[in-house]
Amino acid sequence: MRIRVLIAEDFPLVREGVAAALARDPQIEIIGMASNGREALVLAHELAPDVMLVDLHMPELGGMMVLERLRIELPQVRAIVVTASEKSEPLLDAIATGAAGYLTKRSTGEELRQTVLTVHGGGSVIAPELTGHLMDAYSRASTGGIEELRSKLTATEHEVLRLVAQGLTDLQIAAHLYVSPRTVQNHLARVRAKTNVRRRSELARWAVLHAVY
């Protein structure tokens, strides 16, 4: 079985270059290409790709929102971010939102191909030039973040936050903890109050930064 890949990228030249680089591998099949985030989600539902390449900056629906929707609606799709950004914040946000790979547009065709193979096999890949951002994040967490976190959150709140970072919905968390969805929502409300973090994706990123993930 070939690896079925969907490409979401708004620049035609980049989109076609990525497709050409991957098409050289007989193990990979390009099943579709989208020029914006909304089209990408429609095609993902229609074509059910194994792997989806996602640019963060796309019209109509940004890449981060595409990742969030994929995590909820199509969790079986393995997502790889391919972006021009080399900043730490988008990297951490993408990982917290469920991306299995993160490459910059400086990557070679071979690096992209190997990333698709690795991610499809269940692994994760971060561009080597960006791994320092992750090291910095975990270093900050290890110098007191964990102790501070545990002092703020109860054991149950800590577990709810960890499951949020893994991409579970309120219903899935409720089933995991054998409680009602309302109870999960109450725990999340207290977590938001204690951390002063409101959006769900930001809670997941906060968990990554504090090594809860």
N, C-alpha and C positions, 0 to 999 in steps of 0.2 A: 504494500500500500504506500502510495506517495504521500508526502506531507502537503496538505492543502492549505495554501497561503492566500490571505486577503490583504491588499495594500491600501492604506488610507493616507493619502498625501495630496495636498492641494496644488503643488507645483508639478506640471506635466513632465518637465525634463527630469526632475528627481524621481518621480513616480516610475517613469519608463526606465530610468537607469537602474533603480532597485529591482524592477521586474526582470530586466535583462541579466543582471548579476545573479539572481536566484535561479533563473530559468536554465542556466548552464549546468545545474546540478540535476541529474536524472531522478534524484530522490524527492525533488520539490516540484510541485505543480502550482502555478499561479491561477487561482480560480476567479479572481475579480480584483478590480481597482476602483477606489472611490476618491472623489475630489473634495469631499467635505465630510464633516463628522456625522451629519444626519444620514447621508447616503451610506456611509460606512456601517452604521447600525442596521439599516434596512438590509444591506447585502449580507451582513453577518447573520441575521435571522434567516435569510433566504438560502444562503449557501453553506452555512455551518462549517466555517473553516477550522482547521486544527490550530493554526497560528495566524495572528493578525498583527501586522505592522502598523503602528499608529504615530502620526506626527502630532506634537502637542498643540501647535498653532494652526488651526484649520477654521475656515468660515462655517457659519451656521451652528456648529456644535464643536467646542474645543476638545482636544485630545484627552484632557483630564476627565471631562464629563463622559466621554466615550468609554474610558477605562472604568468609571464608576458604574455605568450602565451594563457593560460587559460582565462585571463582577456579579451583578445582581441577576441579570437576565440570561447570560450565557457563560456561566462559570467554567464550562469545559474548554472554552477558547483560551489559548495561551497568548498573552499580549506582549509585544515587544515595542517599546518606545524608540523611535528613531527621530532625533531632533537636533537642531543647531545649538540648543542651549547647553552650556557646560556649567551652569550654576547649581548650587547644592539644593536649593528649595524645590525646584521641579523634580529633581531626582528623588528626593525623600518623599515628596507627595506622590509620585508615580508608584514607588515601591509600596507605600502605605495603601494605595488604591488598588493594588493587585498586579502591577506589571511584573512579568517574569524576566524581562530583559530591558536594558537601557543602553542604547548606543548613540553616539553623536554622528553627525553627517560627515565627520572626518574619517569614519570607519571605512575599511576596504570591503570590496565585494566578498572576499574570502572570510573576513571577520563576520560579515552579515550572514553568510551561509552557515558558518559554524554556530552562530548564535541561534539560528532557526533550528538546526539539528539538536543542539543542547536543550533548548527550551521545550521543544516537542518531546524530548526524552524525559522531561520532568525536572531539569536543572534550571538554574538561573545564571544570567550573565550581566555584568556591569562593565561598561567601557573602562579599560585600565586607567585612563587618565582621570576618571571620576571616582575611583575607589577611595581616594583620600577624603572625599566628602563624607563617605560612610564611616570611615575610621574616626574622623573628627566628631561625628554625631555620637558614636558609641563611646568615644573617649569622654565627651562631656557627660554622658549618662553615667559612666562608671565613677566619676569624681563626685558623686553625691546625689545624682538624679534618682537612683534606685531608692536610696534611703528616704529622700524627700517624698517620692511617690508613695512608698509604703506607709509613710506617716500621714498622708492625706487620704488614702483610699482604704476602705475595708477590703477584706479578702474577696468578697463577692463582687464588689465594684472593680477590683483589680482583674478578676476573671472576665467580667463583662467587657471591660476595655480591651483585654487581650483578644477576645473573640471578635470584637468590632474590627480590630486591626487585621484579623484574618479574613475579613470580608463577609462575615455571617450577618444575616438579617435579624431583626428583633424576634421573628418567629423561630428561626433556627437557634438563636441563643436561648430562647425560652425552652425549646425542646431539649437542648443540651444540658441546661441547668435544672430541668423539671420544675419550672415555674411558669407563670402566665406571662404573656407579652406585656401586659400592663405593669407587672413587677419589673420586667427588664427596662421598660421606659422610665420607671421611677428610679431605678439604679442609674440609668444614663443621665437623668436630670441632676442627680446628686454629683455624678462625675463631672458634668459640665459646670456645675456651680463651684466645685472645688478646684478645677483646673482653669476655669475661665475660658474654656474652648467650646464653641457652639456647634459648628458644622461637623457632620459625621466624618468626612474625609480628613478634617483637621484633627479630630480625636485620634484617628488611626495614625496620622503622622506624629502626633504627640507621643503615642505609644511606642512608635519606632525610635524616636529620639531618646526616650527614657528606658529603652531596652526592655519594654514590656512585650513587644512583638515577638 
